[in-house]
Amino acid sequence: MKINACSVAFRHLDVSAADLARYVMREGFDGLEIWLPHARAMAEEWAALPARSHVPMLAGYLPVGLPGFDAAEAEALCVLTRQWGAGRLRLFAGNLGSAEVTPERRDAILRDLRETAQFAALHGLRVAIETHPDTLADGLAETLGLLEELDHPAIGVNFDVLHVWESGADPLAAHAKLAPHILHYHLKNVTARDCLTVFNPGNVHDPAGSRQGMCPLFEGVLDYAHILAALPWTAEASLEWFGPEPAATMATDLSRARAVPAIAAA
């Protein structure tokens, strides 16, 4: 299994493209998932580096389904993703849960995702829709239904193990049904189910937000030794960390993940 660091972990720190490249290569990650604000700010510096790591995915955002959606912005995001050498663009399927979205908003989200997928295909990319609460991919049945409705070869899934579990599904049972569509994995953990709100976007991107419940990958409620051993050896994943001491925490998680027998033997 390929395991990448996420640059979003350093969102509140002053880091350069060179800092990220050195960190990823020094600690032995397979690559770096680049967060959109970093991708925009560091593109030229990254391209000029004499040595830089593999970038499998750009973690992006678009206001799909909203009046602010702009096709030119969607295409520019695909161009930026390709500029970084990434083959995948992570997006969310709107900002409303499947149970609360109106039919009109749902149609608009589907329309905008299809249009973005068309741009992605033109640039040789795939769109990885993240399994995430408060989106149209907030449950197993909902995600499968969304993929069926979109019916586009450039669209797949970024399988966030924690959020799949948050939806009430067993991650490995859900994985079996979504496997043909999975392009990438996000790996993170939590100390208890009642702490899941710590991952709300408004909290994790707030420098003063709570970090209560965030924990290293192998110290939470999800049994990642079991989960990682069951994933395909060809899988590509990113350690998504939002807590303190990102460099040390992700490096330790990587070391422990590499020690899982099925991964160590791959």
C-alpha positions in Angstrom: 0.0 0.0 0.0 1.2 3.5 -0.8 0.8 5.9 2.2 1.0 9.7 1.7 1.2 12.6 4.0 -1.4 15.4 3.8 -0.2 18.9 3.5 -3.4 20.1 5.2 -1.9 18.9 8.4 0.5 21.9 8.2 -2.3 24.4 7.5 -1.6 26.6 10.6 2.2 26.5 10.3 4.5 28.5 8.1 5.9 25.9 5.7 7.3 26.1 2.2 7.2 23.7 -0.7 10.8 22.7 0.1 9.9 22.0 3.7 7.1 19.7 2.6 9.3 17.9 0.0 12.1 17.3 2.5 9.7 16.1 5.2 7.9 13.6 2.9 11.2 12.2 1.5 13.0 12.1 4.9 10.2 10.2 6.6 9.7 7.7 3.8 6.2 8.6 2.7 5.2 7.5 -0.8 4.0 11.0 -1.6 2.2 14.2 -0.6 -1.5 14.9 -0.9 -1.6 18.7 -1.6 -4.3 20.9 -0.1 -5.8 23.5 -2.4 -4.5 26.6 -0.6 -1.0 25.1 -0.6 -1.3 24.0 -4.2 -2.1 27.6 -5.3 0.6 29.2 -3.1 3.4 26.8 -3.8 3.0 25.6 -7.4 5.9 27.6 -8.8 8.3 26.8 -5.9 7.4 23.1 -6.1 8.0 22.9 -9.8 11.4 24.4 -9.3 12.6 22.0 -6.7 15.4 19.7 -7.8 13.8 16.8 -5.9 10.2 16.4 -5.0 7.8 13.6 -4.1 4.9 12.0 -5.9 1.6 14.0 -5.6 -1.3 11.5 -6.0 -4.2 13.9 -5.3 -5.1 17.5 -4.9 -7.6 18.1 -2.1 -9.8 20.7 -3.7 -13.1 22.5 -3.1 -15.7 23.8 -5.5 -19.1 25.3 -4.6 -21.0 22.7 -6.6 -24.8 23.2 -6.6 -24.5 26.8 -5.5 -24.8 30.1 -7.5 -21.1 30.7 -7.0 -20.1 27.7 -9.1 -18.1 28.8 -12.1 -17.2 26.4 -14.9 -14.0 28.4 -15.6 -12.9 27.9 -11.9 -13.6 24.2 -12.2 -11.5 23.9 -15.3 -8.7 26.0 -13.7 -8.7 23.6 -10.7 -8.2 20.7 -13.1 -5.4 22.5 -14.8 -3.8 23.2 -11.3 -4.2 19.5 -10.4 -2.4 18.5 -13.6 0.3 21.1 -13.0 1.1 19.3 -9.7 1.3 16.0 -11.5 -1.6 14.6 -9.6 -4.0 12.1 -11.2 -6.9 12.8 -8.9 -8.9 15.8 -7.7 -10.8 15.4 -4.4 -14.1 17.1 -4.2 -17.2 17.1 -1.9 -20.7 16.4 -3.3 -22.2 19.7 -2.1 -22.7 21.0 1.5 -26.0 19.5 2.4 -26.8 16.0 3.7 -28.7 13.6 1.4 -31.7 13.8 3.8 -32.0 17.6 3.7 -31.1 18.5 0.2 -34.0 19.7 -2.0 -34.5 18.1 -5.4 -33.5 21.3 -7.1 -30.2 21.6 -5.1 -29.5 17.9 -5.8 -29.9 18.4 -9.5 -27.6 21.4 -9.4 -24.9 19.4 -7.5 -25.1 16.6 -10.0 -24.9 19.0 -12.9 -21.9 20.8 -11.6 -20.1 17.5 -10.7 -20.7 16.2 -14.2 -19.4 19.4 -15.7 -16.3 19.2 -13.6 -15.8 15.6 -14.5 -15.9 16.5 -18.1 -13.0 19.0 -17.6 -11.2 16.4 -15.5 -11.4 13.8 -18.3 -10.1 16.3 -20.8 -7.0 16.8 -18.6 -6.5 13.1 -17.9 -7.8 13.3 -14.3 -10.4 11.6 -12.2 -12.6 13.2 -9.6 -12.6 11.5 -6.2 -15.8 12.4 -4.3 -15.2 12.1 -0.6 -17.5 10.1 1.7 -18.4 12.8 4.1 -21.3 13.9 6.3 -23.4 16.9 5.1 -22.8 15.9 1.5 -24.7 13.7 -1.0 -22.1 11.0 -0.1 -23.0 10.8 3.6 -23.9 7.1 3.6 -23.2 3.8 1.8 -26.5 3.7 -0.1 -26.4 7.4 -0.8 -22.9 7.2 -2.2 -23.8 4.2 -4.4 -26.9 6.1 -5.6 -24.9 9.2 -6.3 -22.4 7.3 -8.4 -25.1 5.6 -10.3 -26.8 8.9 -11.1 -23.6 10.6 -12.1 -22.6 7.7 -14.3 -19.3 9.2 -15.4 -16.1 7.3 -16.0 -14.0 10.1 -14.5 -15.8 10.0 -11.2 -14.9 7.7 -8.3 -14.6 7.8 -4.5 -12.2 9.0 -1.9 -13.0 6.5 0.8 -12.7 8.2 4.2 -12.7 5.3 6.6 -13.7 7.3 9.6 -16.6 9.1 7.9 -17.9 5.8 6.5 -17.9 4.5 10.1 -19.5 7.7 11.3 -22.4 7.1 8.9 -23.2 3.9 10.8 -21.7 1.5 8.2 -19.1 -1.1 8.9 -16.1 0.2 6.9 -15.0 -3.1 5.5 -18.6 -4.1 4.5 -19.0 -0.7 2.8 -15.6 -1.1 1.2 -16.7 -4.4 -0.4 -19.6 -2.6 -2.1 -17.7 0.5 -3.1 -14.4 -1.1 -4.1 -14.9 -0.8 -7.9 -15.2 3.0 -7.5 -12.5 3.7 -4.9 -9.7 5.9 -6.1 -8.1 6.9 -2.8 -8.4 6.5 1.0 -8.3 8.9 3.8 -7.1 7.5 7.2 -7.8 9.1 10.5 -9.2 8.1 13.9 -11.1 9.5 16.9 -11.2 8.6 20.6 -15.0 8.2 20.8 -18.1 8.6 18.6 -19.3 11.5 20.6 -16.2 13.4 19.6 -16.9 13.3 15.8 -17.9 16.9 15.6 -14.3 17.8 16.1 -13.9 17.1 12.4 -16.5 19.6 11.3 -14.8 21.8 8.6 -15.5 25.0 10.5 -13.7 23.6 13.5 -10.7 21.9 11.9 -9.8 24.9 9.9 -10.1 27.3 12.9 -6.7 27.8 14.5 -8.5 28.1 17.9 -10.8 25.2 17.3 -11.1 22.2 19.6 -8.8 19.2 19.0 -10.6 17.1 21.6 -11.0 13.5 20.3 -8.3 13.7 17.6 -5.8 10.9 18.1 -3.0 9.0 16.3 -4.2 6.4 13.8 -3.7 3.3 16.1 -5.1 4.9 19.3 -8.7 5.4 18.5 -12.0 3.5 18.2 -11.3 2.2 14.8 -9.0 -0.9 14.6 -6.7 0.2 11.8 -4.4 -2.8 12.2 -7.4 -4.9 11.1 -8.7 -2.4 8.5 -5.3 -1.8 6.8 -4.6 -5.5 6.6 -7.9 -6.0 4.7 -7.4 -3.3 2.1 -5.9 -4.1 -1.3 -2.1 -4.1 -1.4 -2.4 -1.8 -4.5 -4.4 0.8 -2.5 -3.2 4.4 -2.1 -4.0 6.3 1.0 -3.3 9.5 2.9 -2.9 10.1 6.6 -5.3 13.0 7.3 -4.2 14.7 10.5 -5.7 17.9 11.9 -4.2 17.9 15.4 -1.0 19.2 17.0 2.6 18.2 16.1 1.7 17.1 12.5 5.2 16.2 11.4 5.9 13.9 14.4 2.4 12.4 14.5 2.2 11.5 10.8 5.7 10.1 10.9 4.8 7.8 13.8 1.5 6.7 12.2 3.4 5.9 9.0 5.9 3.8 10.9 3.2 1.9 12.7 1.2 1.4 9.5 4.2 0.0 7.7 4.5 -2.6 10.5 1.1 -4.0 9.8 2.0 -7.5 8.4 -0.1 -7.3 5.2 1.4 -3.9 4.3 4.9 -4.8 5.3 4.8 -7.8 3.0 3.3 -5.9 0.0 
